[in-house]
Amino acid sequence: MDADETDRAPVGVGPWPGAWPDDPRYDPELLAHGDTRNVVDRYRYWRLEAIVADLDARRHPFHVAIENWQHDLNIGSIVRTANAFAAEAVHIVGHRRWNRRGAMVTDRYQHLVQHPTIDDLVAWARERGLPIVTVDNTPGAVPVESFAMPERCILLFGQEGPGLTDAALAAADAHVEIRQFGSTRSINAAAAAAIVMHEWIRRHARH
């Protein structure tokens, strides 16, 4: 074991000290043995169901959708960011299976919806009056910082490399891009998703 490991602070908290709180949100197992989950201090020792219920009471009215035709490893990271920004739900379009490693278990707290095809996602969005905003560096896309971001919307992201399918681009109500100034053609899909989600937060978040 190297010095960095010995000096590293322990993750989470240990068993609850003193008398246990009389509150149904708390989990007896966690109170007894400690809580090492990847949650903010507000949710320490809370039951999973209690955390989800509290998040449901204050989620933001934007959704995130990701095309999943190639089992993109970025999906887990995008789910984690959507959880951090309290997105209403994350929609996986295409293959049902996806790599959850990058989610760091945040998918337990985030609502996930699976759609077999883009047409299914579009039908779901139309029924709820949610405009679809694609994020890709395509001709005619509007820089995200100058776009009138709707408060209720679906932010649709494509795969690392190929980007969004033609069907996704054709179904969108608006197209935005992240302006770049270096030599690379594109930035990492998870990084792009984080930038655009934070742009939504900057415009609309009230808490």
N, C-alpha and C positions, 0 to 999 in steps of 0.2 A: 504494500500500500504506500503510495507516495504522499508527500506533505500536503498537496492540494486536497487529497481525499480526507486526511485526518482533520484538516481545518474546516472542511465544509460543514455548514450548519445542517442539522437534521431536518428532514422534510416533514411538514405537518406539525401536529401536536400530539402529546401523549395522553394518557387517561385523564378524564375530567377530575380536577382536584376538589375535594370537599363534597358537599351534598349535591346530588344530581338535580338539574332543573326540572320543574314540574311543567313540561311543555311537550305536547305530542309530536312536535316537529323533530325532536331529538331521538337519535337511534341508540338504544341501550348498548348494543355491541360496540359502537364507536365511543360512547361514553366510557365504557369499561376498558377498552383496549387502545384508544387513541384514533386519530384521523389523519392519514397520510395521503388523502386524495388531492387531486389537482383542482382545488376549489378556493375561492377567496375566503378570507377570515369570517365574513358574514355567515357563511354556510358551514362552518366547522361543526361537526357532530350531528348535522341535520340528516334526516332520512333522504334518500334519493327522491322519493315522491314529493316530499316537502319542498325540496329545491326546485323541482320542475314546476310545481304549483306556484311558487313565488315568482319564478321567471315568467310564467304564463300571464301573470297579472301586470307585467310591465314590459313585455316584448315590443319591439319596434315593428311597424307595419310594412317592412320590406322583406322580400323573400330572395333567396339565392338559389339559382339553378345551375347545374353543371352537366354538360354532356359527358357520358361515360362509355365511349365505344372502345377505348384502348386500355382500360384499367389504369387510368392516370394516377400516379402516386401523389399528385397534388391535392386530390380530393379530400383526403384526411385533414390536410392543413387548412383548406378552405372551410371545412366544417368547424374546425377549431376557432378560426377567426369569426365565423358567423355566430358561434356561441359567445365569443368575447364581446361582440357588438349587439347581442340579444336580438338576432334576426328572428322573424316569425317562424320560418321553416327553411329547410334546405331540401331542394328537389334534385334527385338523381335521375337523369334521363338516359335510358339505354340499359346497359347491363345492371342487373340487381346487385351483383357482388362488387365490392370496391375495397381498396386497401385502407383499413382503418388505423394503421399505425400512426400516421401523422395527426390523427384526431386527438390523441392523448386522452382517450376515454370521454371526451366532451360530447360524443354522439349520444351518450346516455341521457344528457340533459337537453339535447337539441332535437326538435321535431324534424323527422326525416320523412319525405314523401317520394315514392318511386313511380316513375312514368316510363312505360316501355318505349315510347317514341316522342318526338317533338310535337307531333299532332296531339297527343294526349296532354302534354303540358299546356299547349296553346288552348285546348278546349277547357282545361281546368282554370286557366287564367281568365278566359273570356267570361266564364260563368260568374266570376267574382269581380269583374271589372278591373282587373289588374293589368296595366300596360307592361309589355316585355321590353326591357332595355338590354341589348346585346353589348358586350364589351370586347372589342377586337379592333385591331388597326386595319380597317377596311376603307376603301374609297368612300368619301362622303360622311365618314364618322365625325361627330362633334367632339372636340376636346372636353373631357369630363368636367373640368373646372368651370367651363362656360355653359354647360348644359343645365337647363331648368329641370333638375332632378325631381320626379314626382315623389310625394311622400309614400304613397301606396304603389308598389311596383314589384316586378321580378327582375333581378339582375342576373343575366344569363351569360355564363362563361363557357369557353370551349376547352379543348384538349391542349396540353403542352405540345407545341410543334404545329400540328395541322390547324389549330384554331377551331372556330365554329363551322358546322356543316352548312351547306347552302340552304337546307330546309330551315335551319334555325335563323339564319340571316333574313330569309324571306318572310318569316313569321313575325319578326320584331316590329315594334311600334317606333323604336328609336335605336340609333347606333351611337355609341360613344367610344372614344379612344383615350389612351394615356399618352400624352406627348412625350417623345424621347429625343435626346440630343446627342447621343453617342453613336458608336458604330454598329451595335447589335440590332438585329431586326426586331427582336421582341424581348420582353422581360418574363421572368418566371410566372406561370399562371397563378400560383398561390399569392405571389407578391402583388400581381395585378388586381386580384380579387380583394386583397386587404386595402389597397389604395382606394378602390372604388367604394367599398363598404364604408371606409372612413369618410369619404366625401359625402356619402349619405348622412352619416352621423354629424358631420360638421354643419350640414344644412338643417337637419330636422330634429336631432336628439334634444329632448327637453330635461333629461335627468341622467 
